[in-house]
Amino acid sequence: MTETLTHPTTSLAVGDDVADLLFRAARTTSQWTDAPVSDEQLAAAWDLAKFGPTAMNTLPLRVLVVRSTEAKARLVAHMGDGNKPKVEAAPVSLVLAADPAFHQHLDTLFPAYPGMKDQLEPAADVREQMARNNALIQAGYVIVGLRAAGLAAGPMNGMDFDGVDGEFFASSGWKSFLVINVGHADGEGSPYPRGPRLSFDQVAEVL
């Protein structure tokens, strides 16, 4: 059964159809159709997500696209028991990771401060924290980008992160923090009704 959406009076700059697609009607998905997910769709999602702001335009998020049966089996081995069948069922799973060596790209990404790459080179702890904080922000952009590309997303983090890193990122040094299952939702994509949300007045303090 498709839920009925309510559209309160807002000051949105986009139409209700866009707001519904990206937020109101979109669900965390665990039930999929057989429709394939193309690399072109994933690239289109990234081509939106990459414009979301990060500190100094660092863009530390890295994405491993897990599609083949062999790669899925390697990933499933490191997922929590409740998440194993979700990875197995999804057409594609994305492993999101933070790259502590993001500073290597700063001469291109942040030319306004040409010395920043060298300044961050010896500061491994600072880079690792910056990479994680900004990659977490980018994960939200990716989910919205996937929805804009007509795809559904099922993010989850019940996994052995060290195991995933050893399995896939031993040479790159990337640090995994999230898996997003991706595909086309079967119906609403979830057997559960949408949970309630908190209102602006409940979460915001205006000074």
N, C-alpha and C positions, 0 to 999 in steps of 0.2 A: 504494500500500500504506500503510495507516494504521499509524503507529508504536505500539508497546506502551509505555504509560507506567508508570513505576515510582513508587511512593509510599513513600518512606522514612518512618520514624517521625519525626514533627514535632510542633511545638507550635502549629500553625496554629489560628486561631480561626474559620476557614471550612472548609467541607467540601471534599473532593477535587474535586467537580464544579466548584465555583467556582474553585479553584486551577488546575484543568486549563484551564478556559475562558480565564482571564485570563493564564496564564503557561505551564504545562507543555505544553499542546496547541497553543497559538497559535504561528503561524509568520509571519515576514516574508514577505509575499505578493506574488507577481507574476503569478499565473495566476488569472483571474476567471471567474465565471459571468456570465450575462446579467441576473441579478437586479438590480433598481434599488436605489439608495441614496436614501432620502428625507431631506428637510430635518428631519423629525421625529426620525429616527434620529440625525442629526448633533447636533441640539439636545439629545437625551437623553444623548449622550456628553459634551457640554459641561456639562450639568447635574450630572454627576459630577465631571468634571475640575476644575471651578471651585472645588471644595472642597479641593483639594490646597494645602498651605501654600506661600506666597511671602513674601518679606521685607515686613513691614508691610502684608500683604494687598494688594500692589501690582497683581497680576494684569495684567502688561504684555503677555501674549500676545494677538496678533490673528490672525484666521483668514480667509483668502480662499478661498471655495469655488469651484473651477473645474469647471464641469459642461458648459457648452455647447461645441459644436464650435469656434466662433469663439474662445472663451476658451482652450480647450485648445491651439489652434494658436499663440496668442500666448505661452502658457507653454512649449510644446515648443521654440519658437525659442531659448529661453534655457537649455534643459537640456543636460547633457553628452550626447554621442552615445549612450552606453550606456543612458542614462535616457530618451531621447526615446520609444522604443517602449513603455516602461513607463507613461508618462503617457498616451500614445495609447490603450493597452489598458484602463486603469482606468476604471470608471464615473464616479468622482469623484476629483479631486486637491485636496488642501488645501495651500495655501501658508501656512506658519506664519511669523509675523513678530513682532518686538519693537517696541513703541511707546515711543519715548523721551519722549513726552508723557504717559506714564501718570500723572504726578503731578497732572494736572488732575482726576482722579477721587478723590484721596486724602481730600478732605473727607468724601466718602461712605464710602469703603472703609476709612479709618483714622481715625475720629473721635476716637480716644484721644489723638491728637497733632494738634490743629487747625492748628498752624503749619507742618506739614511740607510742604504744597503750596508755600507761599511760600518756604520755605527751599531747596527743590530747584529753583525756577524759574530762578535764574541759573546753576545747576550742570549745564550741558549734558553735559559729559563724564561726570560721576557718574551722571546719569540714563541715559545710553546704556549704560553698563556694567551698572547695576542692571537695566535693561530686558532686556538680553541674558541675563544670568545667570539671572534668574527666569523668563524665557520658555523657556529651555532646560529648566529643571526642569518647567515646565508641559507641555512637549511629551511627556514621559513619562506624565504624567497623561492626556493626550489619547489616547495609544495604548491605554492600559488602559481608558479610557472607551469607546473605539470597540469594543474587544473585548467589553465588558460589554453594549453595545448590539447584539451579534450580528454585528458587522462585522469584517472583516480589514483589516490595515494593512500598507502597504509603505513605510516611511520611507526617504528618501534625500536626499543633499545635494550631488550632483554637478551643479552648476548655476552660471550666471553671476549671482551675487547682485546685483551692481550693475545688470545688465540687467533682472532681475526687478523690482527696486525702481523703476527708471525706467519700466518698462512698466506697472506696476500701482499703485505707491505714491508717485508723484511729488508728489501733493497732500497725502497724509497724513503722509509722513515715516517710515512704518513701515520696518523693516529685516528683510528675509527671511533665514531661516537654515535652513529645512528644507521639503521637500515630502513629504507623506504621501499615497500613493495608497490609496484606500478602496473597498471593495466586499465581495462574498461570495466566499470562496476556492473555487476549482475544485479539488476533492480536498484535498490538503495545501497547495495554494497555491504550491508551489515544486517545481522538478524536482530539487532537491538534498536529500540527507538532512540532518537537523538536525545542526549541528556540536556538538562536545562543549562542556561548560561547566566552569568552574573551581569547585571546592568551597569552602565557607566557610573551611576550614583553609588553603586556598591563597591566599585574598585578604585574610584578616583577621588582625590582630595584637591579641591581648587583653592588656591591661596590668593 
